[in-house]
Amino acid sequence: MLTAFLGLSAFSLNNAFQASADSAQRKQLTNIKHSLLRDLEFGEAGLITLDKEIHPRFNIPNSGLYAQVTSGREIVWQSQSLLGIFLALPAHPGESNETFSTIQLNDETTLLNLASGIIWENEQGKEFSYTLNISEDLDTIMQQKANFQLSLWYLLGGTGVMLFIAQAFILRWGLRPLHDVAIDLHAIESGEHQRLSKDYPKELNQLTQNINTLLDHEHSRRERYKNSLADLAHSLKTPLAVMRGEFETNHNTETLRNKAHEQLDRVSALVDYQLQRAATEGQSSLQAPVSLGEIINKILGSLDKVYQSKNIHRQYEIEHDVFIHADEGDMYELLGNLLENAYKYCNKQVSIFVSQHGANIKIHIDDDGNGIPEHAQQDIIKRGKRIDTQAEGQGLGLAIASDIVEAYQGTISIKQSHLGGAKFILQLPK
């Protein structure tokens, strides 16, 4: 781009100078013509004399400035500078007309010629037709043009080199932060660092923050995978030990079959739980926002059909549609577990209230069931601990919900509801 700009500038300036030089030379020849016409003396027989000195160069042979007056093919008057020089003059331009043209001498010198048609009438009314030719050597003006071109290319070339150097320096300085980012990323790949830690210009803050968010999200996900596998391996030891003991000591086939089914169901539940825990995406501002209102409406529509026989009266309030940067599957799993828990253990009433407070979203889920004793509330959230046996899966569902909330850096708590049962309070960052 810079090269094109400088080239175009040089072309434009050179053309402008040449046009100006040509115009100045033509104007000079026109002024000399006017001076000659003013000072030339025309005799009665048409003879021309010139007593005054018009231009010093007219008196110097081969000076490069020449003047000649002709009548037809006859030379009536010429300057002393034309001594020994023959001009191949152009045709008569016509009365009161003038033309510019280039002519060449025998030595191939190029001249710019002004030919002007003149009509003179003597006292007897006789008219005489003349052609006034004024010629100037173009070598001088051509040399001036060549010198200007050379100076122009030197000037613009030097300016271009300086601009290229300055541009290279500015680009190197401007791209240095990106080079630092690349170095930091290489350090992260090699395990030397966990995240981008340098101070970067404000223009790169959003980029580096997003990269760090992505790195933290990936690190958290790897930790969940690692912990889930470790917990799964530990959890499987108990049912496997129970089954091994039963095979060794119990010889009753029916009892053995029932015990095996019980432990296999436990193993299946543990695997499902740990897989769900590992698959939780976790909080990230890079995820596309999803509508909580739409998710809750779909879940409630399904639960109303499943528990139609209980004739549950539900109340659902949301200030306005709330969006959260989260994985849609995680939100279905979290809210589905909590809402199904409310439907399952309520008597007749379920209440859902969703609100937004600054950068956080609050969700209240109430039911009119038997509630959860205060001493067991923290245990059932932290470990999914079963406190009764009225329905299967309560502990596992709440454990999954608790893990999802923790992965999204939110909070979950249980209180006594105004309806008489349990109140689950969720707080999640947007």
N, C-alpha and C positions, 0 to 999 in steps of 0.2 A: 504494500500500500504506500509506504514511504517512498519507494523507488519510483512508482508510477506518479506520485505527486510531484517529486522533484523533476522528473523527466518532462511532465506536462508544464511545470513552471518554466523550465529552461526553454522549451519550445515556444511558449507564449511570449516570454520576454525577448527571445531572439527575433521572433516575427515582428513584435512591436518596435524593436530598435531598427530593424531593417526598413520597415515601413516609414518610420520617422526619418531615417537617414535619406531614403529615396525622396520623401516629400520635401525635406530641407534642400536637397540638391536641386530639385525642380523649381522650388521657390526662388532659389538663388539665381538660376538661369533666367527666370521670368523677370526678376528685378534688374538683372544686367540688360535684358532686352529693352525694358522701359527706359533705362539710362541711355542706351544707344539711340533709341528713337527720339529721345529728347535732344540729343547733341549732334545727330547727323544733319549735314547741310545738303539739300537737294538743289542742283542747278537747273537752269531753264531747259537744258538739253537732257536732263535726267541724270547728270553726273553727280556723284556723291563725294563729299569731303568731310573730314572729321578733324577739327582743330584741337578739341579738348582731349585731355587724357581721361579715358573712362575707367580703365582697370590696369594696374601695372603689368599684369601677366600678359595682356594683349601686346605689349612691346617687347617681350622676351621670346625669341624663337624656341619653338617646341616646348612651351611652358605648360602645356596641358589644357589651356583655356583658349578657345579660338572663336573668331567671329567672321562671317562672310555674308556679303549682300550680292545676290544674283538677280539677273533679269533674263528669264529663259535659261539658256545655257551659258550666258555671258556673265563673267565675274565683274561686278561693278565696283565692289570694294571688299577688302579683307584685312584682317589685323596682321601686324608684323609677326605675330607668333606662328602664322601659317607659312612662313618662309620655307620653301622646299618641301612642303607637305601638300598632298592631294587628298581632298575630301570627297568620298563617294556619297554625295548628298541625296537625300530622299526627294521625292517629287514635290512640286509646289502644293502646299496644303489648301490653297484656295484663298480668295479674298477675305481678309479679316479673320482668318482661322489660324490656329496653331496646333502643332502635333509634336509629341515626344517620341523619339525612337533611338535605337542604338546603331552605331555605325562602326566599322573597323578600318584602321589605317593599314598600310602595306606591311607594317611590322607587327600586325595583329593586335595593336593597341585598341581597346574598346572605348568608345566615346558615347556619352549621352548627349543627344542632339535635340535642340528646340528649333523647329522650323515655324516661322510666322509669316503669313501673307500680308503684304503692304501695298496700298494703292496711294500714289501721290499725284496730285493734279497741279500743273503749273498755272501761271497767270493767264495764259491763252486758253485754258480749259482742257489742255491735253493731259491724258492720264497715263501714268507709268506704273507698271506692275512689277513688284520686287518680292524676293523671298529673303528674309533675314534668318540666317542659321547661326546659332550659338552652340558650341560643343565644348564639353569638358571631359577630361580623362577620368574614367571610372576606377583607375587603379587606386587612387587615394581613398575613395569611399569604400572600395572592396577591402582595402587593408584595414580601414577602421572597423568594418563589419567583422573581419577575421579576428582582429584584436579583441573586439567585444565578445565574440563567441568564446575565445580562449579564456578570457577573464571570467566570463559567465560560468563556463564549465569548471574552472578552478574553484570559483566561489561556491557554486552549488555542490560540486563534488566534495569539497572540504566540509561544507555544512552537512552533507549527507553522511559522511564518515563520522562526524561528531555526533550527529543524531543517532546513528546506528550504535555507536559506543554507549551513548546515554541510554538508549532504549534497552540495550543488552544489560546494562547495569541496573536499570529500573526493574526489568523483568526478573533478573536474578534476585534483587532485593525483595520484589513483590511476591515471588514464588518461594522464597525461603521458608515461610511458615508451612507450606505444603510439603517441602522437603523434610522439615522437622516431623510433620505428621507421618510421612513415609518411614522415617527412621524409627519413630515410636511404634508404628504398626509392626515393623520388622522385629523390634524388641519384644512385642507381645507374642508374635508368632514363635519366637525362640524361647519364650517362657521367662524372659528377664523381667517383664512388667505384666501387670494384670489389666491396666487401662491407660488411656492417654492422660499424662500428668502435667505436661508443660503448660505455661501460660501462652495462649495463642491470641492473635488479634481478634477484635470483636467481630470482624467479618467471617471468621471461621468458628466462632463460638457455637453456633447452631449445629454445624457439621460435627465438631468434636464432641459436643454433648450427646448428639444422636448416636455417634459411634460408641461412646462410653455406655450409653443406655443399652445399646445392643449387646455390648460385651458383658455388662452386668446381668442382663437377661439370660444370655447364653450360659454364663457361669452359674447362675441360680438354677437353671434347668439341668445342667450337668450334676449339680449337687443333689437335686431332687431324684434324678436317676440313680445316683450312687446310694443315697439314703434309702430309696425305695427297694433297691435290690438287697441291701443289707438287712432292712426290716423284714422283707419277704423271706429271706433265708432263715432269719431268726424265728419268724412266726411259724414257719413250716415244721420246725423241729418238734413242737408239742404234738400236733395231730399225728405226725409220723411215729413219734414215740408211743402214743396211745395205741395206734393201730398195731405196731410191732408187739406191744405188750399183750394185746388182745389175742393176736395170732398165736402167741406162745403159751398163754394160760387158759384161754377160753376155747373149749371144743364144741360148744353149742353153735350149730350152723346158723340158726335164725338170729340168735343174739349177736353173733359175729357179723352177720350181714347188716343188721341194723346199726351196729357200732361203726362199721366201715362206711356206710352211707352217711352217717352223721359227721364223721371226720372228713370225708371227701367233700361234703357240702361246705364244711369249714375251710378246707383248703381252697375250694373254688372261690369262696367269698374273699379270702385273704388275697388271692391272686388278682381278682377283679379290683379290689381296693387299691392295691399297690400299683397296678397298671394305670388306674385312673389318677392316682397321685403323681405318678411319673409323667403322665401325659398333660398335666395342667400347664398351660402356657405361662401364666404369671403376668404381673403388671408390666406394661410397656406403652409409652406414648407413641411408639411407631405403629401400633396396631390401629386398624380402622375402627371408628366408633360404631357401636351397635346400640339399638334402641331397647332400653329396659322395659318400656311400656309394651312394646310389641311382644317381647319374650314372655312377660308375665301374663299377658292376655291369652297367648297360645297355651301356656301351662294350665291356667285356670280353666280354659275351655275343655282341656282333656280331663282334668280332675273332676270337673262337674259331671262328666259322663260316667267316670269310673265309680264315683261315690254318690251317684244319683239316688240310691236307696236311702241314704241318710238324711235327705232333704236339708242340706246344709245351706244356711243363710250366710252369704259372704258379702263383705263390704270392701270395696277397692277404691282407693283414692290416690291420685298422682297429681302434683301441682301442674306439671306440663310434661310433655314427653322428654325423658331424661336419656342422654347418651353417655356411654362410657367406653373408654379405650380398653377393650378386653376381647378375648376370644369368645365367640358366640356359644361354642360348645361348653366352655367353662361356666358361662352364665346360666345356660339351661340346666347343667348339672347342679350348680349351687342352689339356684332358686327352686328347681324341681324337687330336690331333696327336702328343703325346708318347708315348702308349701305342701308337699305330700305328707310330711310329718304332721303339719297342722290339720290337714283334712282327716288323717288317719286317727288322731287322738282327740279331736274335738267332739263335743256333743252335738251342737247344732250351729255354732257360729265361728266364723273365721274373718279376721280383719287384716287388710294389707294397706299400708300407707307408705308412699315413696315421696321423698323430698330431696331438694338439693340445697346445700349450704356451702357457698364458696366453691372450693375445689373438691369437695367431698359429697358423696351421695349417701343418704340414710334410708334404710328400708326397715319398717316395723312389721312383724308378722305375729298376730295374736290369735289365740284360740280359747274356747271356753271348756277345755278338757280338765283333767285332774291336775295338770301342771307338773312341775318338776321341783322336788324339794331343794331348798337353798343349799344344803350341804353337798348335793350331787351335781349342781349346775356346772361348776368348773370341770369336774371329772368327765361329764358326758360330752363337753365340748373338746377337751384336750385329747381324750383317748377314745372317744366313742363308746364309753362304758355303758353297758346295759343295766338299767335299774329295775326293770320288770320284764315280764315275758308275755305281755298282752299282744304283741305283734313282732314279727321278725324284721330285722334289717334296720331298726331305729338307730342302733349304735353305729353301724357301718355308714349309713347315710349321713349322720351328723359328723362323723369323722372326716368323710370326704368333703363336706361343706366347710369344715374348719380348716382343712388343708388348702382348699381353694382360696379362702379368705386370706390366709397367711401368705400364700404365694402372690396375692395381689396387694400385699402390704396394708391390708385392712384390719378391722376388728369385728369380733362377733361376741355377743354377750346374751345372757338369759336372765329375765326378770319375771316377776309375777305380773300377769296381765290384768287389766281392768275388767276383762271378761271372765276372769276366774281361773284361766289356765296359764299356759306359758306364753311369754313374749320374747321373741328372738329379735335382737337389734343388730342390724348389719351396718357397718360404715366402710365404704370403699372409695378410694381416690378416683377421680374422673379419668 
